[in-house]
């Protein structure tokens, strides 16, 4: 959803609230008129009750108008930043020159002394969130909290309660940064690419530039008084540009209001949905065929690991035989070992394997000629192994519905940029006929492979039926 669309929706909601407030004021004045003038009389019990309802409803309208005004101000400020960043990104700069930095724009590079750390060039702080660290303890988090968050947190108490309250009004809201951080931590705990070590980088702007080394310097011995041959490393940038990812659940009004833990169930369901899509897109974004039903064109999807290798480093995409590759019982791990050493041959250090439950099941069922389980080779055992069923089973030639892929990599080199701005939208009209409420959540972020040589994929391995 674009900023213009968000602003248009908020303005429409504000106009509707303002109109409702005006109607309530008119009705209130009509009631007051009954007690004045020559025909003055006392209110009936029904009119007294209605007067009290008008007072309560006008207070709610006033509160909602204040919240929408705050959201409009925030979104318009974000739009100004993004427009400025887009303008600067379109400017050309001499080779080797550093582009100007807009307010909130970031330049990230990898720490030469600690290659696993990504550093914000502007602040000198760590840019990436450690795998065992809460997003809320990251240095960037405090700077990204918005004015007015404390009032919203005090009013609702929790993200779940905020959801429950909004289901009765059909409104939308920008989630306070504290709760956004908590929600993103839930997603991080569920996404297997992040558990494998992907670098999560909070984005303080729509676009961030991440420097990377593309060519190593070389050294050589020389004879006495011989000429020293120069060799310069080469660099370029990986750019993360926030894209929109949307989640949606549909619940009945009665269930949401009556279930004591309904709000938490909905929040967890949305976190699950976003985590699954992050896994799928991080691995297969940009792939439109050859992986079953997966069809994730770029744009709008970010480019994931497989599509990046297919575009810039095809030698790291192994397998893909016409009829797939059946695992041989006596050499069941050979293809995985080949994939691991494809990465190591480029002087990279893989830390984890991602595969599907069907492929993991096939390895678990590998036995030797005496019926004993085959021991996992050390080269495989020393890597972490994560199962995600976002890696599909598909048909490859005569290998029907069991072909699947294995991803090996140094997952720190997969970058996931996350904007700390979540928006929740409640639609009470779309499913009004069935008494249901639509709950939408809008997340913004991007993926990029910082070093393609740090990854390899073996395609069309035979998993369990």
N, C-alpha and C positions, 0 to 999 in steps of 0.2 A: 504494500500500500504506500503510495507516494505521500510526501508532505502535503501537497495540494489537496489530495483526497481526504487526508486526516483533518485538515483545516476546514474543508467544505462540510464534512460530516459534523464536526464540532460546532460550526456556525449554524448548521441546520438544527442541531439539538438545542443550541442556545436560543434560537428564534422560537422554537416550539415551547421551551420553558418560559421565555418572556411572555409569549402569548397566553400561556396558561396563567401566569402571574397576573396579567392584566385582567383576564376573565374573572379570576378570584377577587380582585380588587373591586370590579364592577358589581359582582354579586354581594360583596360585603357592604358596599355603599347602599345597595338596595335594601339590605336588612336594616342598616342604620336609619334609613329614611322612614321605616315603619314606626320608629319611636319619636319622630319629630313632626312638627307642624300641627295643623288643626285636627287631622285624623290620627294623631299619635296613639299608639297602643303598645301594650307589653308583648314581648315575643311569646309565641307558643313554645312548648317543650321541644318540638321538632326544629323550630327556628333557632332556639338556643343551642341545640346539639349541632346544627349546621354551622352556626357562627364559630363554635369551637373547632369544628373540622377545618373551616377556612383558615383560621389562625395557624393550625398545625401544618396544613398543606402549604401555606404561604412561606412558613419557616423552612420547610423542606426545599421549596423552589428556590428560595434565596441561597441556601447552602449549596444546592446543585449548580446554580449560576456562578457562584464564587469558584467552585471546583473547575468548571468548564473554562472560566476566564483564566485561571492559573494554567490549565492545560494548553489553551490557545497561546498564551505567552511563551510557554516552554517550547511548543512545536514551532512557532514562528522564529524563535531564536535559533533552534536547530536548523531550520530551513535557510536562514541567513548564513550560518556557518557552512552548510553543504554547498550553497550557491558559490560562496567564495572559494571553497576548495576545488570545485569543478572548474572555476575560472582559472585558478593557478595551475591545475593539472593540465590545462590546455595550452599553457605557455611553453615555448621551447627554451632550452637552456644549453649553453655550450657544453661539450664533452668534459666530464669531470667536475662541472659546476654543481653546486647544491641548490635545488629549487628553493624559492622562498617558502617560509613556513607560515601558514595561516593560523589564526586563533584556533586552538584545539587540534591542529594537525600534528602528526607524530612521525618521527623517523626512528626506526628500530634497527639495531644491528646485533650480530652475535659477538659475545665477549671473547676476545682472542685468548685471554688467560683461562677462561672456563667455557669451552665450546658448547656446553649444554645450556648456557644462559643466554637469553635474548635481552638486550639492553635498550632502553629508551634513550636515544642520543641527546634529547633535549634536557632530560632530568638526571640522567645517569643511573636511574633506578631500573630494577628488573622489570621487563615488559611482560614476561610470561608468568602465569600462575603455576606454581609447583603442583605436581599430581596429588601430594598429600596436604595441600593448603586450601583453605576456604577462600573463595573469591573475595569475601568480605574483609580478609586480612591483607589483601594486596595493596601496595602503596597507592595505586591509582584510584582505589575505591572511594576514599574519603573525598577526593577532589571531584568525584562525579556525582555526589549527592546533590539533590536539587532543593532549591528553596521551596518550602511548603510541605516537604516530605513528613516532617514531624507531626504536623496537624492531621494529615491523612492517617498516619500510623496510630495516633492517639484516638482518632474517631472510630476506626474499624477494629484495630487490635491485631489483625493477622490478614494475610493474603486470602485465606479461605473465607474469613468473615466478610472481607471486602467483596468477594465473588457472590456470597449469599445475599448481601445487601443489594448489589447491582442487579440481581435477577428480578427484583421487585420494581425496578425503575426503568430497565431497558437502556441504561446509559453506557458510556465507555469511560475508561480512565487509564492514565499512565501509572504504572505500578511504581510505588516508592522504591528508590535505589536499594535500600536495605532488603526489601522483600524480593526485588529482582535478583539480587545477589544470592539469596537463599534458594530461589527457584532455579537459577542457573547451576548452583551447586548440586541440586537434585538431578538435573540433566547430566552434569558431568559424571556423577556417580553411576549413571545408567548407560552412558555411551561408551562402547567398548574401545573405540579409537582413542578416546581420552584416557581410559584406564590403561591402555597400552603405552601412553606417554605423550600423546599429541600436545603441542604447546598451545595453551589457551591464552590469548592476548586480549585483555580488555581494550576496546576501541573508544578513545575519547573523541574521535571524529569519524566522519563517514569513511575517510580514506587514510590508511597508514602505509608508509613505505618501509620495507625491511631489506636491509643490505645483505647480500650473500656473496660468497667467494665462488667464482665460476671456473677459475684456472689457478692451479697451485704454482708458486715459484719453484724453480729448479736450482740445484747447486751442483758444482763439479770441481774435481781436483784440477790444479794447474801446475805447470812446470815453474821453476824458480824464475821470477821476473816475467812470467807469462801473463797474457791479457786475461783479465777477469771478465767473463761473459755475463752480461746483464740478463736478468730474467724477472719480469714483473708479474705479480699475480693480477688477475682480472676480476672485476666485480660488476655486479648489476643489482637491481632492486626487484624484490617481490612486492607487489602491491595488493593489499587487502582492501576491498571496497564493499561496504555493507550492503547486503541484499536481504530481501524480506522472505522469511519463512513463517508460515501461518499454521496454527493448530486449531482444532475445532472439536467440541463435544456437544451432544444434545441430551438434555435431561428434562424430566417432567417438573413442572412447578411444585407439585405436591411433594415429590421425592426430595427436591432440594431444600424445601422448607421443613420437612418432617424428619429427615435423616440427620441424626446428631453429628455424624462424621462425613456427611455428604460433601461438604466443601473440601475436606482434605482428600477425599477420593477423587474429586474432579481435578484438583491441583496435581495429584500424582499421575492421573491419566494423561493430562496435558504434558507433564514432564516426560512420561514414557514415550508419547508420540513424537515429541521433539528429539529425544535421544535416538530413537530408531531412525528418524529421517537424517540426523547428523551422521550416524554410522553409514547409512546407505549412500548419501551424497558424498561423504568424504572418501569412500571407496570407489563409487561408480558414477559420480557426477561427470557429465559430458559423454557418457556411454549411451548410445541409442539403439544398439542391436548387438546380438551375439551373447547376451546374458539373460536369456529367458524373456520375461515381460518387462525388464528394466528399460526405461526410455526417459533419460534425464538430459535433454539437450542443454547446451551452453550457448547463450543465455536461455532461460533465466537462472539455471542452476550453476553453482560454482563448479570448477573442474576438479575432480577427485584424483586419487592416486593412479588408477588404471588408465584413465584418459590422458593424464599427464605423461605417463610412460609411453603410451601409444603415439603421442605427439612428438616427444623430444628424445626418447631413449628406448626404442623398440627392442633392443637387445636384452632389456630387462623384463620383457614379457615372454615367458617360456611356455612350452606346451602348445595347446591349441590345435592338436592333431585333428585330422578330419573326423575321426571317430572317437576322439577323446583319448585319454591315457588311463588304462586300467592299472590298478596297483598290483604289483607282483608280490606274492606272499613272501618269497625269499629276499626280496629287496624292496620292502614296502615303503621305506622312508627315502629312497633314492631321489625322488623328484623334489621332496622338501629340502634335502641336503643340497641339491643343485641350486635351489632358489636362495638358500642361505649364503652359499659361497659365491653366487653371482653378486650379492651385495658386498661381501667381504673382499672380493677381487678388486673392487673400486676403492679400497682402503676405508670403507665405511664399517660401522659396528652395529649390526642389527641387534635389537633387544627383544623383539616379540613377533609372534606369528598370529595372524587372524585367520580363522577358517570357520566353516559352517559346522553345525552339529552333526550333519550327515557325514562329513569328512572325518571329524573327530571320532565318530562311531566306527567308521571303517578302520581307522588305525587301532582303536581299542579292541577290535575283533580279529587282529592279526595274530596268528599262531604259527609256531614252527612245526616240523614234521612229527614231533612227539606230542603235540597238542598243548604245548606251553605258550603263554603269551610272549610275543617277541618284544625284547627289551628296546626301549627307545634309545637311539644313538645319542652320544653325549652332545654332538653338535645341535641336535634338536632339543634335548632335555634342558640345556643351559639357557634356552630362550623361554621367556614367558609365552603362554599360549592362551588365547582368548577366543571364545566361541560367540559368533553373532550370526543369527539367521537372516540378517540382511544380505549376507552372501548367499545367493540363490542356488538351487539345483535346477539345471536346464538340460535341454536336449542338444547333443553334439553328434551329428551323424547317426550312427547306430546305437550310440550311448543315450538311451531314452530316459530323460528326467532325473538322471543321477550325476551328470557332469557338474562340477563345481570348481571354485577357485581358492587358492591359498595365497595370502599376502604376507610377505616378510619385509621388515624394515626397521630402521632406527626411527621410531615414531615421534621422537622429539623434532624431527625435521618436517613433520606435518603441522602446519600452522592453522589455528582456528581463531579468527578474530570475532569477538563478541561485543556488540553494543550493549551497554548497561541501561537500555531503555526498552522495557516490556510494556506493551499496551494490551489491555483487556477490553473486549467489546461484548456487550450482552445484547442479543437481539430477541425481543419478546414478541415481535410481530410475524417473523418468518414462519413460525410453527404454531401460531395462535390457535388455529383450528383444532390442533391435537393437544393443546394445553402444555406445550413444551417450550423450552427456552434454549436458544443457541448460544454457546459460550465460545468466543474466539480469542486466541492469544496470538500476538504478532511479535516475532523475534527477528532481530537483524544481525547479520554476521557474514563471514566469508571464510573460505578455505583456500590454502595454497600449499604446494609442495616446495619447500625451500631448497632441498637438494634431491633431485630425482634419482641420482645414483644410490641414494640410501634406501631405495625400495626395489623390490622385484615381485613379480606375480607369476605363479604357475597356473595356467588356465586349463580347464576341462579335465580335471582329475576325476576319477570315478569314486563317488561317495557311496554310502550305504543306500540301498533301495528303500 
